């Protein structure tokens, strides 16, 4: 069941979900708007010396951390890619899951806010990493604090038995702070006998 505005407020009041900081002006009919943090991970210059992104490797070094001042911006150039995060931290109990979706107004300007990673498992806690891509032929200027996405929360039919980040799950991104680089390489080591 998708929570409506009153359901979202009730879930936050009971502690079932948590969005911090929370601004009641960001409450929508069936979602809560999330804002852009000031830290980004952009492709590092050394990427030009890499022949292939090997998914078995720790590729953290391919992206460098950039912080933008409160009155500054980041230009995302055409066909460029960057990781960002929401300014808000989110946590979900074991009975709620969520989806993060881009804002329609930004999509209409050619900004993809997440490529495929919009699902948030029950038990997740931390800032939400966003995969930004500029689909246009012009730079897109991004400002910290601007509305960037929205979170829609679903109440599940019952509690899950293995919430994200607990025994029995990988939980590679539990507790993440800031734009977190891919940890896909851990899938290879965690699956080995």
C-alpha positions in Angstrom: 0.0 0.0 0.0 1.4 3.4 -1.0 1.2 5.9 1.9 -0.7 9.1 1.3 0.2 12.4 2.9 -1.6 11.7 6.2 -0.1 8.2 6.3 3.4 9.6 5.8 2.9 12.0 8.7 1.5 9.1 10.9 4.4 6.8 10.0 6.9 9.5 10.8 5.2 10.3 14.1 5.3 6.6 15.1 8.9 6.3 14.2 8.2 3.7 11.4 10.0 5.9 8.9 12.3 8.9 9.5 13.3 11.7 7.2 15.7 14.2 8.7 15.7 17.1 8.5 12.0 17.1 7.7 10.3 20.2 6.4 6.5 19.9 6.3 6.4 22.2 3.2 8.0 19.3 1.3 5.0 17.0 1.9 3.3 16.0 -1.3 0.0 14.1 -1.7 1.8 10.7 -1.8 5.5 11.5 -1.3 8.0 13.8 0.4 10.3 16.0 -1.6 14.0 15.5 -0.9 16.7 18.1 -1.5 20.2 18.1 -3.0 23.2 17.9 -0.7 26.4 19.9 -1.4 28.7 16.9 -2.0 29.2 15.2 -5.4 31.3 12.5 -6.8 32.5 13.3 -10.3 34.5 11.2 -12.7 38.2 11.8 -11.9 40.7 12.9 -14.6 42.5 9.6 -14.2 39.4 7.9 -15.8 41.0 8.8 -19.2 43.8 6.3 -18.4 41.4 3.4 -17.7 40.6 1.1 -20.5 37.7 -0.6 -18.9 35.6 -0.4 -15.7 36.0 -3.9 -14.3 33.1 -4.7 -12.1 35.3 -7.1 -10.0 37.5 -4.1 -9.0 37.0 -1.5 -6.3 36.3 1.5 -8.6 36.0 4.1 -5.8 39.1 5.9 -7.1 37.4 6.6 -10.5 35.3 9.3 -8.8 36.6 12.2 -6.8 34.6 14.0 -4.1 33.7 17.6 -4.8 32.0 19.9 -2.3 30.0 22.9 -3.4 29.5 25.9 -1.1 26.0 26.9 0.0 25.9 29.8 -2.5 27.6 28.0 -5.3 26.6 25.3 -7.9 27.9 22.4 -9.9 27.5 22.4 -13.7 26.7 18.9 -15.0 27.8 18.9 -18.6 26.2 17.1 -21.6 26.4 13.3 -21.4 28.1 13.8 -18.0 27.5 11.7 -14.9 27.9 12.4 -11.2 26.8 10.9 -7.9 25.0 13.1 -5.5 23.0 12.5 -2.3 20.0 13.9 -0.7 20.5 16.4 2.1 18.1 14.3 4.1 18.8 11.0 5.8 16.1 8.4 5.6 15.4 5.3 7.7 12.7 2.7 7.2 11.6 0.0 9.7 11.1 -3.6 8.6 7.5 -3.0 7.5 8.1 -0.2 5.0 10.0 0.0 1.6 10.3 3.1 -0.6 11.1 4.4 -4.0 13.0 7.5 -4.8 11.8 9.2 -8.1 13.1 12.2 -9.9 11.1 15.4 -10.1 9.0 15.7 -13.2 10.1 19.3 -13.7 13.8 18.3 -13.8 13.1 15.4 -16.1 11.5 17.8 -18.5 14.8 19.7 -18.6 16.8 16.5 -19.4 18.1 15.7 -15.9 18.0 12.0 -14.9 18.1 11.8 -11.1 18.5 8.1 -10.7 19.4 5.7 -13.5 18.0 2.4 -12.1 18.6 2.6 -8.3 15.4 4.0 -7.0 14.4 1.2 -4.6 15.0 1.5 -0.8 14.8 -1.8 1.2 13.1 -2.1 4.6 15.7 -1.5 7.3 17.8 1.0 5.2 19.2 4.1 7.0 21.4 6.9 5.6 21.5 9.5 2.9 20.2 8.4 -0.5 22.8 8.4 -3.2 21.5 9.7 -6.6 22.9 8.9 -10.0 22.7 12.1 -12.0 23.0 12.2 -15.8 22.6 15.1 -18.2 20.7 14.0 -21.2 20.8 17.3 -23.1 23.4 19.2 -25.2 23.7 22.0 -22.6 25.1 22.1 -19.1 22.6 21.8 -16.2 23.3 23.9 -13.2 22.7 22.2 -9.8 22.3 24.0 -6.5 22.6 22.5 -3.0 19.3 22.7 -1.2 17.1 22.5 -4.4 14.4 19.9 -4.6 15.9 17.0 -6.5 13.7 13.9 -5.9 10.8 12.6 -4.0 10.4 9.5 -1.8 7.2 7.4 -1.9 6.8 4.9 0.9 5.0 1.6 0.8 3.7 -0.4 3.8 4.3 -4.0 3.2 1.9 -6.9 3.8 3.9 -7.8 6.9 7.4 -7.3 8.4 10.4 -8.7 6.5 12.5 -11.2 8.3 15.9 -9.9 7.1 15.9 -6.0 7.0 18.6 -4.4 4.9 22.0 -4.4 6.6 21.3 -7.2 9.1 22.5 -10.8 9.1 21.4 -12.5 6.0 21.7 -9.4 3.8 24.6 -7.7 2.1 23.6 -4.2 3.2 26.6 -2.6 1.4 25.2 0.9 1.7 23.6 0.8 5.2 24.4 4.0 7.0 25.9 5.7 4.0 26.7 9.4 4.3 27.2 11.5 1.2 27.4 10.3 -2.4 28.7 6.7 -2.0 30.6 5.1 -4.8 29.7 1.7 -6.2 30.5 -1.3 -4.0 29.5 -3.8 -6.6 32.8 -5.5 -6.4 31.8 -6.8 -3.0 29.2 -9.0 -4.7 32.0 -11.2 -6.0 33.8 -11.6 -2.7 30.5 -12.2 -0.7 29.4 -14.9 -3.1 32.7 -16.9 -3.1 32.7 -20.1 -1.1 
